[in-house]
Amino acid sequence: MEATCTAETLSTTCDTCPARMVCHCLQVTEDVLLRALDTMNLVSVKDICRHTGAGDGCTACHRRLRKYLDQRTALPMTQPSPSLSPI
């Protein structure tokens, strides 16, 4: 039987669930945060707060939000393939 997440079981320990909460106060999910990081130029926890609401409550999730930002900035920038470069 496959496990499913429900409102009662949803927590930060559900590593495979797109609805994993990153901010419990304001019910902001990891999916919402990752979409915002992918589509907006968010560079600080303050930016995340403004655009998603995450971290705007008790601030307990700020360290977690910072880790998401650090992971995004640690990703290597993709360079255009030389064969695709204009001549």
Short mmCIF file of the C-alpha atoms (twelve columns), coordinates in Angstrom:
data_MODEL
# 
_entry.id   MODEL 
# 
loop_
_atom_site.group_PDB 
_atom_site.id 
_atom_site.type_symbol 
_atom_site.label_atom_id 
_atom_site.label_alt_id 
_atom_site.label_comp_id 
_atom_site.label_asym_id 
_atom_site.label_seq_id 
_atom_site.Cartn_x 
_atom_site.Cartn_y 
_atom_site.Cartn_z 
_atom_site.pdbx_PDB_model_num 
ATOM 1  C CA . MET A 1  0.000  0.000  0.000   1 
ATOM 2  C CA . GLU A 2  1.390  3.395  -1.001  1 
ATOM 3  C CA . ALA A 3  1.561  6.099  1.656   1 
ATOM 4  C CA . THR A 4  -0.333 9.285  0.977   1 
ATOM 5  C CA . CYS A 5  -0.007 12.628 2.668   1 
ATOM 6  C CA . THR A 6  -2.996 14.077 4.397   1 
ATOM 7  C CA . ALA A 7  -3.473 17.243 6.389   1 
ATOM 8  C CA . GLU A 8  -2.919 15.188 9.555   1 
ATOM 9  C CA . THR A 9  0.326  13.541 8.398   1 
ATOM 10 C CA . LEU A 10 1.857  16.343 6.342   1 
ATOM 11 C CA . SER A 11 5.148  17.454 7.839   1 
ATOM 12 C CA . THR A 12 8.715  18.265 6.941   1 
ATOM 13 C CA . THR A 13 9.558  14.554 7.236   1 
ATOM 14 C CA . CYS A 14 7.587  13.717 4.091   1 
ATOM 15 C CA . ASP A 15 10.543 13.965 1.695   1 
ATOM 16 C CA . THR A 16 8.713  12.849 -1.455  1 
ATOM 17 C CA . CYS A 17 5.594  14.964 -1.071  1 
ATOM 18 C CA . PRO A 18 5.348  18.141 -3.198  1 
ATOM 19 C CA . ALA A 19 3.086  19.589 -0.517  1 
ATOM 20 C CA . ARG A 20 5.803  19.408 2.149   1 
ATOM 21 C CA . MET A 21 5.541  22.492 4.342   1 
ATOM 22 C CA . VAL A 22 8.493  24.847 4.474   1 
ATOM 23 C CA . CYS A 23 6.576  27.453 6.497   1 
ATOM 24 C CA . HIS A 24 4.074  26.007 8.933   1 
ATOM 25 C CA . CYS A 25 2.709  29.346 10.169  1 
ATOM 26 C CA . LEU A 26 1.540  30.451 6.739   1 
ATOM 27 C CA . GLN A 27 1.153  26.979 5.180   1 
ATOM 28 C CA . VAL A 28 3.630  27.603 2.343   1 
ATOM 29 C CA . THR A 29 4.658  24.393 0.624   1 
ATOM 30 C CA . GLU A 30 8.000  23.409 -0.840  1 
ATOM 31 C CA . ASP A 31 6.368  23.288 -4.275  1 
ATOM 32 C CA . VAL A 32 5.303  26.945 -3.996  1 
ATOM 33 C CA . LEU A 33 8.758  27.957 -2.782  1 
ATOM 34 C CA . LEU A 34 10.590 26.078 -5.544  1 
ATOM 35 C CA . ARG A 35 8.346  27.566 -8.234  1 
ATOM 36 C CA . ALA A 36 9.028  31.048 -6.879  1 
ATOM 37 C CA . LEU A 37 12.774 30.397 -6.802  1 
ATOM 38 C CA . ASP A 38 12.649 29.101 -10.382 1 
ATOM 39 C CA . THR A 39 10.593 31.969 -11.805 1 
ATOM 40 C CA . MET A 40 11.567 35.021 -9.760  1 
ATOM 41 C CA . ASN A 41 14.915 36.549 -8.966  1 
ATOM 42 C CA . LEU A 42 14.741 35.845 -5.231  1 
ATOM 43 C CA . VAL A 43 18.067 36.394 -3.502  1 
ATOM 44 C CA . SER A 44 17.144 36.774 0.162   1 
ATOM 45 C CA . VAL A 45 14.785 35.447 2.790   1 
ATOM 46 C CA . LYS A 46 13.121 38.856 2.691   1 
ATOM 47 C CA . ASP A 47 12.402 38.331 -1.035  1 
ATOM 48 C CA . ILE A 48 10.877 34.939 -0.254  1 
ATOM 49 C CA . CYS A 49 8.679  36.531 2.431   1 
ATOM 50 C CA . ARG A 50 7.454  39.213 0.039   1 
ATOM 51 C CA . HIS A 51 6.652  36.876 -2.844  1 
ATOM 52 C CA . THR A 52 5.436  33.694 -1.121  1 
ATOM 53 C CA . GLY A 53 4.582  34.695 2.433   1 
ATOM 54 C CA . ALA A 54 6.921  32.007 3.784   1 
ATOM 55 C CA . GLY A 55 8.897  33.201 6.776   1 
ATOM 56 C CA . ASP A 56 6.605  36.104 7.533   1 
ATOM 57 C CA . GLY A 57 5.198  34.541 10.721  1 
ATOM 58 C CA . CYS A 58 7.277  33.319 13.644  1 
ATOM 59 C CA . THR A 59 10.501 33.255 11.529  1 
ATOM 60 C CA . ALA A 60 11.392 29.716 12.689  1 
ATOM 61 C CA . CYS A 61 11.741 28.640 9.035   1 
ATOM 62 C CA . HIS A 62 14.260 31.327 8.050   1 
ATOM 63 C CA . ARG A 63 17.215 28.948 8.376   1 
ATOM 64 C CA . ARG A 64 15.424 26.411 6.140   1 
ATOM 65 C CA . LEU A 65 14.567 29.107 3.580   1 
ATOM 66 C CA . ARG A 66 18.211 30.243 3.551   1 
ATOM 67 C CA . LYS A 67 19.255 26.646 2.749   1 
ATOM 68 C CA . TYR A 68 16.942 26.627 -0.277  1 
ATOM 69 C CA . LEU A 69 18.485 29.913 -1.456  1 
ATOM 70 C CA . ASP A 70 22.004 28.583 -0.893  1 
ATOM 71 C CA . GLN A 71 21.213 25.423 -2.868  1 
ATOM 72 C CA . ARG A 72 19.906 27.510 -5.779  1 
ATOM 73 C CA . THR A 73 22.968 29.752 -5.877  1 
ATOM 74 C CA . ALA A 74 25.296 26.732 -5.634  1 
ATOM 75 C CA . LEU A 75 23.873 25.251 -8.843  1 
ATOM 76 C CA . PRO A 76 26.270 25.749 -11.747 1 
ATOM 77 C CA . MET A 77 25.143 28.212 -14.363 1 
ATOM 78 C CA . THR A 78 24.521 26.539 -17.687 1 
ATOM 79 C CA . GLN A 79 26.650 27.849 -20.503 1 
ATOM 80 C CA . PRO A 80 25.426 27.863 -24.082 1 
ATOM 81 C CA . SER A 81 26.824 25.065 -26.164 1 
ATOM 82 C CA . PRO A 82 29.617 26.283 -28.502 1 
ATOM 83 C CA . SER A 83 27.800 24.724 -31.444 1 
ATOM 84 C CA . LEU A 84 24.768 26.897 -30.683 1 
ATOM 85 C CA . SER A 85 26.669 30.150 -30.335 1 
ATOM 86 C CA . PRO A 86 26.073 32.736 -33.059 1 
ATOM 87 C CA . ILE A 87 28.998 33.277 -35.385 1 
# 
